[in-house]
Amino acid sequence: MTDRARFVLFDFDGPICRLFAGRPVEQLAKNQVEWLEGRGLRGLLTPDEREDPDPYVVLRAVDRRHPHSDLVAELEERFTQEELTAVSSAWPTPYVDPLIRTWWAIGARLAVTTNNSPRAVSSYLQSRGLLGCFTPHIYGRTEDLRLLKPDPHCVNRAVRAMGADPRVTLMIGDAPSDFVAASRAGVRFLGYARNRRKERLLRTAGAEQVVTSWEPVLRILQGG
């Protein structure tokens, strides 16, 4: 599958790096809740949403209740600033830097399709000397949070912009939402799982191809 891919679409946080490795992501969700409460908006979230450790749960909840509002825009920008801050302490996923360079060197066209801010993605890739492998194809979170994966919006944007043939397009992701987005866009999917829990979630969602390290994929691309 990997050696036949001519267009490769990477999810960002997971397959390329652990963006919040230096900071518990649960704290980000807590900060969002506290920010809303400080503005008298505690009732905007359900008790379960207030306790959820995933910051995207808060983002999506506020967007559902106040779509296209200044409140959503400000909350999203605050999260973007957290992502940008996290870039300096992000952990590169093992073997992914040479994997990206090798795929690019053998002629594959690369893109990032992610729920993260494209500004944070570009900042991280620039810090690793990898931005040139992807430019201009970085498709991340937009102001319309309804289009976050599992919606295939970012995948479809990449496919259209690159003129990609879905038959030789491979999307890489580490979450069930990535698999669903790839399926809806009609492109092949390769799961990356850094632990057994991630692998179990991907396989339960229906992903048939899942790797737990980029090393064997890199060897395939290098002809080994």
Sequence and secondary structure as in RCSB ss.txt:
>XXXX:A:sequence
MTDRARFVLFDFDGPICRLFAGRPVEQLAKNQVEWLEGRGLRGLLTPDEREDPDPYVVLRAVDRRHPHSDLVAEL
EERFTQEELTAVSSAWPTPYVDPLIRTWWAIGARLAVTTNNSPRAVSSYLQSRGLLGCFTPHIYGRTEDLRLLKP
DPHCVNRAVRAMGADPRVTLMIGDAPSDFVAASRAGVRFLGYARNRRKERLLRTAGAEQVVTSWEPVLRILQGG
>XXXX:A:secstr
 GGG SEEEE SBTTTEETTTTS HHHHHHHHHHHHHHTT GGGS HHHHH S HHHHHHHHHHHSTT HHHHHH
HHHHHHHHHHHGGG EE TTHHHHHHHHHHTT EEEEE SS HHHHHHHHHHTT HHHHTT EE   S GGGSTT
SSHHHHHHHHHHT  GGGEEEEESSHHHHHHHHHHT EEEEE SSHHHHHHHHHHT   EES SHHHHHHHTT 
